[in-house]
Amino acid sequence: MSPAITIALPVFAVIAAGFAAGRTNMLNAAESEVLNKFVFKIAMPAALFGLTAGATPPGEKELAVALSYLAGASIALLTGYFLSQRFFNLSKQEAGAHALTSTLGNAVFLGLPIALNIEGWAKPFVSSMLLEGTIIIGIATALISPRKEDGHALARAAAFVTGPLKNPLILGLILGFLYSAFGLPFEPPVKTFFDILGRAAGPTALFSLGVFLATHRFPAFKDVAGRVSLITATKMVLLPAVALGTAVLLGVQNPDYWGALALFVLVPSGVGCFVIVSQYGVYKSETAAAIAFTMMLSVLTVSGVLVVFG
């Protein structure tokens, strides 16, 4: 059995377990929201802090990989934001959620376990995660956050910038990055504390996604198919093409770094997208559908990465 299948099958199994719990009324929609809040406010920030606080700052070679990802992600984010408004007449908040789902990958819960088990892949992979968390998630969260149309322009701009700082995921990443940058000791008991909380984030988020799929009514497929198709094309085609092309221009040569970058940009839309949009109450059905569809597609893309670079 391929490594990609070995990773992907348990992921789908946890989602299926949540779906079964919802369908059999073991858990309802309100209880799913409680799980979401636990992931969003506690477990996932702990996972991201623990990951970044214990990592060494990236060097020049890792920075080239991270910048390659940032180029692809920036194009994907802007494309998703503006095209979704043009083609589907979405509100700015909905377009922000669409852009997030078109950009943010399942790096933590699908890509990272693979990268950690292939020599030479972990450091460039985590370097890309740092930029994803501090820049891409920050911008996307600002786009999703509700903004008042009245008031002074400076006040609106300040709210646009400070809005993401109210996001626990962003705070976890920034604090972890600062902790690492200042060289503060990450003692084993402290690391274990964050590891324990962080390990709960992935399965809880996946299980909650399954409960959501079972307990919520979705729009007609014809109303969702176009949006999911645009998300898939942006996330799985446009973003990787721009990122890998930028890596060529920046002179990335190390095969391990190429493998890490390819894995990072070809994982599916992340469960974190569902967690974030759920907190703002927008675009939940479309995001859940896109995660499920790109997750199935990623069995092929991730397998391809492992065959070529693994």
VOZALUM-593838 format. One line per field, with one value per residue: x, y, z of N, C-alpha, C, O in turn; chain; residue number from 0; residue in one letter. Coordinates in steps of 0.05 Angstrom, whole numbers. Layout:
nu: (X,...)
nv: (Y,...)
nw: (Z,...)
cau: (X,...)
cav: (Y,...)
caw: (Z,...)
cu: (X,...)
cv: (Y,...)
cw: (Z,...)
ou: (X,...)
ov: (Y,...)
ow: (Z,...)
chain: (A,...)
n: (NUM,...)
res: (A,...)
// end
This chain:
nu: (17,11,49,18,-35,-36,-33,-78,-124,-136,-149,-196,-226,-233,-264,-308,-325,-342,-384,-418,-430,-460,-503,-528,-548,-516,-486,-502,-515,-504,-469,-427,-409,-387,-343,-315,-302,-267,-224,-210,-199,-166,-138,-115,-86,-49,-22,2,34,69,95,122,151,189,222,280,300,288,337,374,366,319,286,280,248,203,188,175,129,98,91,59,15,-3,-21,-61,-95,-113,-136,-178,-208,-225,-247,-287,-324,-337,-358,-395,-422,-411,-411,-364,-344,-357,-328,-277,-275,-279,-231,-194,-203,-186,-132,-107,-75,-78,-34,-14,-41,-40,3,49,59,79,123,157,175,208,274,305,262,232,249,247,193,167,185,156,106,109,106,57,23,32,26,-8,-55,-66,-79,-122,-158,-168,-196,-242,-264,-317,-330,-343,-377,-383,-355,-289,-237,-185,-195,-222,-182,-146,-176,-179,-126,-115,-154,-141,-107,-139,-151,-143,-110,-73,-48,-24,14,46,65,93,132,160,179,215,250,274,304,288,286,257,231,226,178,144,141,117,67,44,46,10,-40,-39,-39,-92,-118,-120,-149,-197,-216,-224,-263,-304,-316,-339,-385,-411,-421,-459,-502,-520,-558,-545,-534,-565,-532,-519,-513,-468,-427,-400,-371,-340,-310,-280,-250,-221,-191,-161,-133,-107,-83,-69,-42,1,28,47,79,118,140,162,201,237,256,280,323,322,350,360,337,308,285,254,218,193,169,134,101,78,47,11,-22,-90,-145,-146,-168,-167,-189,-244,-251,-239,-276,-323,-324,-336,-384,-395,-400,-396,-417,-399,-344,-335,-351,-312,-265,-273,-275,-225,-193,-201,-180,-127,-105,-84,-50,-13,8,34,74,105,122,154,191,201)
nv: (-24,45,101,148,130,103,146,177,144,136,190,199,160,180,226,199,172,214,231,186,189,236,223,182,208,211,256,325,384,429,409,396,447,461,427,449,500,486,465,511,552,530,477,476,527,514,471,497,536,502,477,519,545,509,505,519,584,597,587,615,580,553,596,610,569,577,629,617,586,627,662,632,623,675,692,654,667,719,710,673,707,751,728,696,733,757,716,688,724,736,759,804,780,725,717,723,676,638,649,636,580,565,569,555,498,429,424,415,369,330,337,348,301,266,294,296,245,236,243,306,336,362,413,453,448,463,516,539,533,572,621,614,613,663,703,689,665,707,750,727,718,770,786,755,772,811,877,945,990,1043,1102,1127,1126,1112,1086,1042,1018,1005,968,928,911,896,859,803,791,779,728,664,625,654,683,641,623,670,681,634,637,684,666,627,658,691,655,627,579,515,477,406,391,434,431,381,391,426,392,351,378,397,350,336,369,356,304,319,363,338,299,333,358,315,307,355,349,310,332,379,414,416,462,458,414,436,488,490,464,495,532,499,474,518,530,482,482,528,517,467,468,521,547,508,510,563,567,526,543,592,573,551,598,622,590,541,479,433,367,348,395,410,367,375,425,413,375,408,445,414,387,376,424,453,426,466,509,500,502,556,586,569,595,646,639,636,611,556,507,503,504,457,419,428,414,359,342,358,329,276,280,290,242,223,266,272,221,222,260,233,190,215,247,222)
nw: (0,-17,12,11,10,58,94,78,83,140,152,122,148,200,189,168,214,246,213,217,271,271,237,265,308,353,362,354,313,345,383,351,339,388,389,346,366,407,377,346,384,423,415,361,359,400,376,332,358,387,345,317,357,372,328,288,262,192,139,83,38,52,55,1,-18,13,-5,-57,-50,-27,-69,-105,-71,-62,-112,-120,-77,-90,-140,-127,-93,-125,-173,-153,-135,-183,-216,-184,-154,-99,-31,2,48,39,-8,14,46,5,-22,18,23,-27,-23,27,49,71,107,159,179,140,102,135,169,129,109,154,157,115,98,100,83,122,144,100,90,138,139,97,120,160,133,108,153,179,140,94,119,153,118,91,133,148,103,108,156,184,161,175,134,142,177,193,145,162,209,191,161,202,231,192,191,245,255,241,284,325,317,342,318,288,329,357,320,312,364,373,333,349,399,382,351,389,415,461,514,502,541,558,590,578,522,518,540,501,458,473,474,421,390,394,359,302,294,321,292,242,255,273,224,197,228,218,162,165,193,172,122,54,-1,-67,-113,-162,-150,-120,-147,-186,-154,-122,-162,-182,-136,-133,-181,-174,-125,-134,-184,-206,-162,-149,-199,-205,-158,-165,-213,-196,-162,-197,-222,-178,-170,-141,-126,-97,-91,-48,-27,-69,-68,-18,-27,-70,-45,-6,-36,-62,-29,-4,3,67,131,168,141,143,198,208,175,198,246,231,207,152,85,96,77,24,33,63,24,-15,12,20,-34,-56,-22,-38,-89,-76,-63,-111,-126,-82,-81,-130,-120,-82,-113,-152,-122,-74)
cau: (0,28,48,-4,-60,-33,-40,-104,-146,-144,-161,-224,-240,-241,-287,-331,-334,-358,-409,-435,-440,-481,-526,-542,-556,-499,-478,-519,-501,-494,-446,-406,-399,-369,-317,-302,-290,-244,-202,-203,-189,-147,-121,-99,-66,-28,-6,19,54,89,110,139,168,211,236,300,293,296,360,370,355,292,271,274,225,180,180,162,102,84,84,36,-8,-13,-36,-85,-113,-125,-153,-202,-223,-238,-263,-312,-344,-345,-373,-416,-435,-408,-404,-335,-338,-359,-305,-254,-275,-273,-202,-179,-205,-171,-104,-96,-74,-79,-5,-9,-53,-34,30,71,67,95,149,173,185,226,297,310,238,217,256,235,164,159,190,132,83,111,95,28,8,34,19,-32,-78,-72,-93,-148,-175,-177,-217,-267,-274,-336,-319,-363,-373,-383,-333,-265,-221,-162,-205,-228,-156,-135,-192,-171,-100,-115,-173,-129,-94,-159,-153,-124,-90,-52,-33,-7,37,63,79,113,154,176,192,238,268,289,321,280,287,231,236,210,151,128,137,97,41,33,43,-14,-62,-37,-47,-121,-129,-125,-172,-222,-225,-234,-287,-324,-323,-357,-411,-423,-431,-483,-523,-528,-569,-528,-548,-567,-506,-514,-505,-442,-408,-383,-353,-320,-292,-262,-232,-203,-173,-142,-116,-92,-70,-57,-22,26,42,61,99,140,153,178,224,256,267,297,346,321,361,360,313,291,270,233,197,178,152,113,82,64,28,-7,-41,-117,-154,-142,-190,-167,-208,-271,-251,-239,-301,-344,-324,-348,-411,-399,-388,-389,-424,-381,-317,-335,-351,-286,-245,-278,-268,-196,-181,-201,-161,-100,-93,-68,-28,7,22,52,97,121,135,174,212,204)
cav: (0,68,118,168,116,98,171,187,127,144,216,194,144,198,241,180,167,238,230,166,200,255,210,165,226,211,284,342,407,447,396,399,474,461,415,469,521,474,464,538,569,518,456,484,546,500,456,515,547,482,472,541,552,490,504,540,603,587,598,626,560,548,620,609,551,591,650,604,581,652,673,617,628,703,692,638,682,741,698,663,729,768,712,686,755,763,694,678,747,732,782,805,759,699,716,717,648,624,653,620,551,562,573,542,469,411,420,405,343,310,340,347,274,255,309,289,218,236,258,330,350,375,441,471,446,480,544,548,536,597,643,609,621,691,721,681,662,733,765,714,723,798,787,742,787,832,905,965,1007,1071,1108,1139,1107,1103,1067,1017,1005,994,944,908,900,884,837,776,787,767,699,648,611,674,689,618,623,693,678,613,647,702,649,614,679,701,633,620,550,501,454,382,391,454,419,359,404,435,368,337,394,398,324,334,387,343,286,332,378,320,288,354,361,293,313,377,338,294,346,404,412,430,473,440,409,454,514,487,452,515,544,478,471,540,526,460,491,548,505,443,473,548,551,493,518,588,562,510,560,611,558,550,625,628,572,519,456,410,351,347,419,408,349,388,446,400,364,430,459,395,375,387,446,444,426,492,527,495,513,586,597,563,615,670,632,641,593,531,484,502,497,428,403,431,398,331,336,360,308,253,285,290,215,222,286,266,197,230,273,213,174,231,258,208)
caw: (0,-19,35,10,18,86,108,70,92,167,151,114,168,222,178,167,242,253,197,228,296,265,225,285,329,376,364,337,302,367,395,331,342,411,380,329,383,420,358,337,405,441,405,338,367,415,356,316,375,392,320,310,379,373,302,283,241,166,126,56,20,60,48,-28,-21,25,-22,-80,-41,-22,-96,-114,-53,-66,-137,-115,-59,-105,-161,-114,-82,-145,-192,-139,-135,-210,-228,-167,-140,-70,-14,8,68,26,-26,30,53,-20,-27,38,16,-52,-18,51,46,94,112,186,185,119,91,154,176,108,108,177,153,92,106,85,74,143,148,81,92,160,131,82,138,175,116,105,177,187,119,79,137,163,97,86,156,145,82,118,179,176,162,173,111,150,194,181,129,177,229,176,154,227,237,173,199,271,256,243,309,343,310,359,301,281,353,363,302,316,389,370,317,366,419,369,342,412,425,488,517,500,559,552,601,563,496,521,544,475,441,480,463,392,378,393,339,277,295,329,269,221,266,272,196,191,241,202,137,171,208,158,96,35,-24,-90,-124,-184,-138,-106,-165,-198,-134,-115,-186,-182,-114,-139,-202,-162,-105,-143,-210,-208,-140,-153,-223,-199,-138,-176,-232,-181,-151,-220,-225,-154,-171,-122,-139,-79,-96,-23,-25,-90,-58,3,-39,-85,-26,8,-53,-74,-9,-9,20,94,151,181,127,154,225,207,164,217,267,220,198,123,65,109,61,1,43,69,-1,-28,27,14,-62,-60,-7,-56,-111,-66,-64,-135,-126,-62,-90,-151,-108,-70,-134,-166,-105,-48)
cu: (18,27,25,-30,-59,-41,-69,-127,-155,-158,-191,-239,-249,-265,-312,-342,-351,-385,-428,-447,-463,-506,-542,-550,-540,-489,-496,-502,-489,-469,-422,-393,-380,-342,-301,-288,-266,-220,-192,-189,-168,-128,-103,-79,-43,-10,13,40,77,107,130,159,192,227,258,292,303,320,353,357,325,274,263,250,200,169,166,133,86,75,59,11,-20,-30,-62,-105,-128,-144,-179,-220,-239,-256,-288,-333,-354,-364,-397,-430,-434,-404,-374,-327,-337,-335,-279,-252,-269,-243,-186,-179,-190,-141,-93,-98,-74,-50,-1,-18,-49,-6,52,78,84,123,168,186,202,250,301,286,226,223,244,204,154,163,167,108,84,100,66,13,9,25,-7,-57,-86,-88,-121,-168,-185,-198,-243,-280,-294,-324,-342,-357,-373,-358,-309,-249,-198,-171,-211,-203,-144,-149,-184,-145,-101,-135,-161,-116,-113,-164,-133,-103,-67,-35,-14,18,56,79,100,137,172,191,217,259,285,306,314,279,259,234,217,182,133,121,115,69,28,30,17,-39,-62,-45,-77,-133,-137,-149,-198,-233,-237,-261,-310,-334,-343,-385,-425,-435,-457,-507,-532,-539,-553,-545,-548,-539,-499,-505,-478,-420,-389,-363,-332,-301,-272,-241,-211,-182,-152,-122,-97,-78,-55,-35,3,42,58,84,123,155,171,203,246,271,286,321,346,330,359,335,295,274,248,210,180,159,128,92,65,42,7,-24,-68,-122,-155,-168,-191,-185,-236,-273,-254,-266,-325,-347,-337,-376,-416,-387,-381,-394,-405,-352,-315,-335,-324,-264,-248,-269,-238,-181,-180,-181,-132,-88,-76,-45,-6,22,42,77,116,135,158,197,218,227)
cv: (25,85,138,155,111,122,179,171,134,171,213,179,161,215,224,174,190,238,210,175,220,242,193,181,223,240,300,366,425,435,397,427,476,449,435,490,511,474,492,554,557,498,464,506,534,485,474,529,527,476,494,548,534,488,526,558,593,601,607,606,555,572,620,591,564,613,640,597,606,665,659,622,656,705,677,653,704,731,688,686,744,752,702,708,760,741,686,699,743,758,782,784,731,696,711,688,631,625,636,590,545,562,556,512,455,404,406,376,322,312,336,319,260,268,301,261,214,254,282,346,368,405,459,471,464,510,555,551,562,620,639,619,650,711,713,679,690,750,753,719,752,801,775,759,809,860,924,983,1037,1077,1118,1118,1095,1082,1040,1002,992,968,921,895,885,861,809,770,777,738,683,633,629,679,666,617,646,690,656,622,666,686,637,635,690,679,624,589,538,475,431,383,411,443,397,370,412,412,354,352,394,373,321,350,372,325,299,349,361,307,308,359,339,297,335,366,323,309,372,398,428,441,453,438,429,481,514,479,472,527,524,473,493,538,504,468,510,534,483,446,499,552,535,502,543,583,547,526,581,598,555,577,632,609,550,493,430,393,348,371,420,389,361,409,434,388,386,442,440,379,389,412,436,444,453,512,525,506,543,596,591,584,641,665,637,618,565,507,481,494,467,411,405,415,369,324,337,338,282,256,283,262,211,241,280,240,204,243,253,195,189,239,241,189)
cw: (0,6,35,19,48,103,103,82,121,169,144,134,192,213,178,194,252,238,209,255,292,255,245,310,355,383,346,328,323,380,376,333,366,404,363,345,398,402,352,359,423,427,382,344,382,396,341,333,380,368,315,332,381,348,301,261,214,155,98,37,27,53,18,-33,-10,7,-48,-74,-39,-49,-106,-98,-57,-91,-134,-98,-74,-126,-149,-104,-104,-165,-179,-138,-163,-221,-211,-150,-109,-56,-9,28,55,7,-10,39,29,-25,-7,30,-10,-48,4,48,72,102,139,189,164,109,111,163,155,107,131,174,128,97,87,77,96,145,127,82,115,154,115,100,154,159,111,129,183,166,105,97,148,143,93,108,156,125,91,140,170,180,158,149,118,168,178,167,145,198,215,169,179,234,218,180,225,273,258,269,331,338,326,343,295,306,360,346,308,343,388,354,333,388,407,361,365,425,453,490,516,515,554,565,586,535,497,525,517,456,447,469,433,378,377,370,313,277,303,307,247,230,265,244,188,203,226,176,142,181,194,130,76,12,-47,-103,-146,-174,-126,-126,-177,-179,-126,-138,-187,-160,-121,-160,-191,-143,-116,-169,-210,-187,-144,-178,-218,-179,-149,-197,-219,-170,-173,-222,-202,-152,-150,-137,-123,-84,-71,-20,-46,-80,-37,-7,-54,-67,-13,-10,-65,-54,-14,8,49,111,166,167,139,182,225,198,183,238,257,208,169,107,76,91,37,10,49,44,-15,-14,20,-15,-66,-44,-24,-78,-101,-63,-89,-134,-106,-70,-112,-141,-96,-90,-147,-147,-81,-46)
ou: (37,7,14,-46,-80,-53,-83,-148,-178,-176,-208,-263,-271,-284,-333,-366,-372,-405,-452,-470,-482,-529,-566,-559,-549,-485,-503,-478,-467,-451,-399,-369,-360,-321,-277,-265,-247,-198,-168,-170,-153,-103,-79,-56,-19,15,36,63,100,131,154,181,214,245,254,278,325,325,330,339,309,251,241,232,179,145,148,115,63,53,40,-11,-44,-52,-83,-129,-152,-166,-201,-244,-263,-277,-309,-357,-378,-385,-417,-446,-454,-394,-361,-306,-319,-323,-261,-230,-254,-230,-165,-158,-182,-126,-71,-120,-71,-43,15,-3,-54,8,72,102,102,143,192,206,210,246,301,289,213,205,232,191,135,148,159,92,63,85,51,-8,-11,17,-26,-78,-109,-107,-140,-191,-208,-217,-265,-304,-289,-311,-359,-334,-363,-343,-308,-247,-191,-157,-206,-201,-133,-137,-184,-141,-89,-133,-169,-114,-105,-178,-109,-81,-43,-10,8,40,81,103,121,160,197,214,238,282,309,320,331,273,239,239,194,163,109,99,98,50,5,11,3,-56,-83,-57,-88,-156,-160,-168,-220,-258,-258,-280,-332,-357,-363,-405,-450,-458,-474,-529,-550,-530,-547,-567,-533,-524,-476,-491,-465,-397,-365,-339,-308,-277,-248,-217,-188,-159,-129,-98,-74,-62,-31,-13,25,66,82,106,146,179,193,225,269,295,306,337,367,319,358,313,271,251,226,187,156,136,105,68,40,20,-13,-38,-70,-106,-165,-186,-212,-195,-249,-293,-270,-278,-344,-368,-348,-390,-439,-366,-363,-378,-395,-339,-296,-321,-315,-247,-228,-256,-227,-159,-159,-167,-114,-63,-55,-22,18,47,64,99,140,158,179,220,239,230)
ov: (26,85,144,167,114,119,186,182,136,175,224,183,156,219,232,171,186,245,215,170,220,250,190,170,231,247,291,368,435,450,398,430,491,459,437,498,526,481,497,568,571,503,459,504,541,484,468,533,534,472,488,556,542,471,547,550,581,625,608,613,552,569,630,597,563,617,652,603,608,676,672,625,659,717,686,653,707,742,694,684,748,761,700,702,766,748,676,693,748,778,762,772,716,674,697,677,611,605,624,577,522,557,544,501,466,380,387,360,298,292,323,313,244,254,299,255,192,278,280,368,388,421,480,491,479,527,578,569,574,637,659,632,661,733,729,689,696,762,768,724,757,817,785,759,822,865,921,991,1053,1058,1118,1095,1072,1062,1019,978,970,949,898,871,864,844,794,747,767,724,688,629,621,681,670,612,641,695,658,615,664,693,636,631,696,684,615,575,548,454,435,376,405,445,396,359,406,413,345,340,391,374,306,345,376,329,292,349,367,305,301,364,345,293,333,374,322,301,386,380,452,432,433,457,438,496,535,485,468,531,531,469,488,543,508,462,509,540,482,429,500,560,546,503,545,593,555,524,586,610,557,578,646,611,541,486,409,403,347,370,431,395,358,411,442,390,384,448,449,360,410,419,414,460,461,530,544,518,554,614,606,590,656,683,642,607,552,489,459,479,454,391,385,403,355,304,319,330,268,237,276,260,198,234,282,239,193,239,255,186,177,238,245,176)
ow: (15,21,56,33,61,125,122,90,127,185,157,138,202,229,185,198,264,250,211,261,308,263,243,330,376,406,324,334,320,386,385,330,366,412,366,340,402,410,352,353,436,427,382,335,379,399,336,323,378,371,309,326,390,346,313,243,212,161,90,22,9,46,11,-49,-23,5,-58,-90,-48,-50,-115,-108,-56,-90,-143,-104,-71,-130,-159,-107,-101,-172,-192,-140,-167,-233,-221,-133,-96,-68,-14,26,60,5,-20,38,31,-32,-15,31,-14,-66,1,45,94,103,140,201,168,107,105,165,161,105,127,187,122,102,63,66,90,147,134,76,111,163,119,96,160,169,110,126,192,172,105,90,151,150,91,104,163,128,83,142,150,200,141,145,103,174,154,176,142,203,226,171,177,243,226,177,227,292,275,277,352,353,324,352,296,304,369,356,309,343,399,361,332,394,420,365,361,445,468,471,527,503,545,551,581,526,480,514,512,439,428,458,420,357,360,363,304,262,292,302,236,214,257,239,174,190,222,170,124,178,205,116,82,6,-47,-104,-148,-189,-122,-122,-178,-186,-124,-133,-193,-164,-116,-158,-199,-145,-109,-177,-214,-193,-143,-177,-226,-183,-145,-200,-229,-169,-167,-225,-206,-133,-142,-158,-134,-80,-74,-11,-41,-84,-37,2,-51,-72,-10,0,-77,-62,-25,25,54,107,175,180,144,190,241,210,184,248,273,200,161,115,66,89,32,-4,42,43,-26,-27,15,-19,-79,-52,-24,-85,-117,-62,-87,-142,-113,-66,-113,-151,-99,-86,-152,-155,-68,-25)
chain: (A,A,A,A,A,A,A,A,A,A,A,A,A,A,A,A,A,A,A,A,A,A,A,A,A,A,A,A,A,A,A,A,A,A,A,A,A,A,A,A,A,A,A,A,A,A,A,A,A,A,A,A,A,A,A,A,A,A,A,A,A,A,A,A,A,A,A,A,A,A,A,A,A,A,A,A,A,A,A,A,A,A,A,A,A,A,A,A,A,A,A,A,A,A,A,A,A,A,A,A,A,A,A,A,A,A,A,A,A,A,A,A,A,A,A,A,A,A,A,A,A,A,A,A,A,A,A,A,A,A,A,A,A,A,A,A,A,A,A,A,A,A,A,A,A,A,A,A,A,A,A,A,A,A,A,A,A,A,A,A,A,A,A,A,A,A,A,A,A,A,A,A,A,A,A,A,A,A,A,A,A,A,A,A,A,A,A,A,A,A,A,A,A,A,A,A,A,A,A,A,A,A,A,A,A,A,A,A,A,A,A,A,A,A,A,A,A,A,A,A,A,A,A,A,A,A,A,A,A,A,A,A,A,A,A,A,A,A,A,A,A,A,A,A,A,A,A,A,A,A,A,A,A,A,A,A,A,A,A,A,A,A,A,A,A,A,A,A,A,A,A,A,A,A,A,A,A,A,A,A,A,A,A,A,A,A,A,A,A,A,A,A,A,A,A,A,A,A,A,A,A,A,A,A,A,A,A,A,A,A)
n: (0,1,2,3,4,5,6,7,8,9,10,11,12,13,14,15,16,17,18,19,20,21,22,23,24,25,26,27,28,29,30,31,32,33,34,35,36,37,38,39,40,41,42,43,44,45,46,47,48,49,50,51,52,53,54,55,56,57,58,59,60,61,62,63,64,65,66,67,68,69,70,71,72,73,74,75,76,77,78,79,80,81,82,83,84,85,86,87,88,89,90,91,92,93,94,95,96,97,98,99,100,101,102,103,104,105,106,107,108,109,110,111,112,113,114,115,116,117,118,119,120,121,122,123,124,125,126,127,128,129,130,131,132,133,134,135,136,137,138,139,140,141,142,143,144,145,146,147,148,149,150,151,152,153,154,155,156,157,158,159,160,161,162,163,164,165,166,167,168,169,170,171,172,173,174,175,176,177,178,179,180,181,182,183,184,185,186,187,188,189,190,191,192,193,194,195,196,197,198,199,200,201,202,203,204,205,206,207,208,209,210,211,212,213,214,215,216,217,218,219,220,221,222,223,224,225,226,227,228,229,230,231,232,233,234,235,236,237,238,239,240,241,242,243,244,245,246,247,248,249,250,251,252,253,254,255,256,257,258,259,260,261,262,263,264,265,266,267,268,269,270,271,272,273,274,275,276,277,278,279,280,281,282,283,284,285,286,287,288,289,290,291,292,293,294,295,296,297,298,299,300,301,302,303,304,305,306,307,308,309)
res: (M,S,P,A,I,T,I,A,L,P,V,F,A,V,I,A,A,G,F,A,A,G,R,T,N,M,L,N,A,A,E,S,E,V,L,N,K,F,V,F,K,I,A,M,P,A,A,L,F,G,L,T,A,G,A,T,P,P,G,E,K,E,L,A,V,A,L,S,Y,L,A,G,A,S,I,A,L,L,T,G,Y,F,L,S,Q,R,F,F,N,L,S,K,Q,E,A,G,A,H,A,L,T,S,T,L,G,N,A,V,F,L,G,L,P,I,A,L,N,I,E,G,W,A,K,P,F,V,S,S,M,L,L,E,G,T,I,I,I,G,I,A,T,A,L,I,S,P,R,K,E,D,G,H,A,L,A,R,A,A,A,F,V,T,G,P,L,K,N,P,L,I,L,G,L,I,L,G,F,L,Y,S,A,F,G,L,P,F,E,P,P,V,K,T,F,F,D,I,L,G,R,A,A,G,P,T,A,L,F,S,L,G,V,F,L,A,T,H,R,F,P,A,F,K,D,V,A,G,R,V,S,L,I,T,A,T,K,M,V,L,L,P,A,V,A,L,G,T,A,V,L,L,G,V,Q,N,P,D,Y,W,G,A,L,A,L,F,V,L,V,P,S,G,V,G,C,F,V,I,V,S,Q,Y,G,V,Y,K,S,E,T,A,A,A,I,A,F,T,M,M,L,S,V,L,T,V,S,G,V,L,V,V,F,G)
// end
